[in-house]
């Protein structure tokens, strides 16, 4: 899986993305931009994996599960209150 992410993540991170700062009341604050960028990169990697015409040597399902778990954990981190 690390091999898949090492190929997919850099290209996903290089793609132009929507700014991750909040612009409207009630949305998340702009803290931790690297975590937010990583979530976007993982979401893009998931889309790439799902759209790929092959299963990356049988690693696609494990990679998708790992992406889901990582996204879930990173979103929890962003919800954690500042102290």
C-alpha positions in Angstrom: 0.0 0.0 0.0 2.8 2.4 0.7 4.0 2.0 -2.8 0.6 2.9 -4.2 0.3 6.0 -2.0 3.8 7.0 -2.8 2.8 7.1 -6.5 -0.7 8.5 -6.1 -0.2 11.0 -3.3 2.4 13.2 -4.9 0.4 13.6 -8.1 -2.8 14.2 -6.1 -1.1 16.8 -3.9 0.3 18.5 -7.0 -3.2 19.0 -8.4 -4.8 22.4 -8.0 -7.2 22.2 -5.0 -9.8 24.5 -3.5 -8.4 26.7 -0.7 -8.9 25.0 2.7 -9.5 28.1 4.7 -13.0 28.9 6.0 -14.7 31.8 4.4 -18.2 31.6 5.9 -19.4 31.6 9.5 -20.0 28.1 10.9 -17.4 26.4 8.7 -14.2 24.9 10.1 -11.4 27.3 11.0 -8.3 27.4 8.8 -6.0 25.7 11.3 -3.8 22.7 10.3 -3.6 23.4 6.6 -1.3 20.4 6.0 -3.8 18.0 7.5 -6.6 19.5 5.3 -4.4 19.2 2.2 -3.6 15.6 3.2 -7.3 14.8 3.5 -7.9 16.3 0.0 -4.9 14.3 -1.4 -6.2 11.1 0.1 -9.7 11.7 -1.3 -8.2 12.3 -4.7 -6.1 9.2 -4.4 -9.3 7.2 -3.6 -11.0 8.5 -6.7 -7.9 7.5 -8.8 -7.8 4.1 -7.3 -11.5 3.5 -7.9 -11.2 4.7 -11.5 -8.1 2.7 -12.3 -8.5 -0.1 -14.9 -6.5 -2.5 -12.8 -6.3 -3.5 -9.1 -2.6 -2.6 -8.5 -1.5 -6.2 -8.1 -4.3 -7.0 -5.7 -3.6 -4.0 -3.4 -6.4 -1.6 -4.4 -8.9 -2.8 -1.8 -6.4 -2.5 1.1 -5.3 0.9 -0.2 -8.9 2.1 -0.3 -9.5 0.9 3.2 -6.3 2.6 4.4 -7.3 5.8 2.7 -10.8 5.7 4.4 -9.2 5.0 7.8 -6.7 7.8 7.4 -9.3 10.3 6.3 -11.5 9.4 9.2 -8.7 9.8 11.7 -7.5 13.1 10.2 -11.0 14.5 10.4 -11.3 13.5 14.0 -8.0 15.3 14.6 -9.4 18.5 13.1 -12.4 18.2 15.4 -10.3 17.9 18.5 -10.6 21.1 20.6 -7.7 23.4 21.0 -6.3 23.6 24.5 
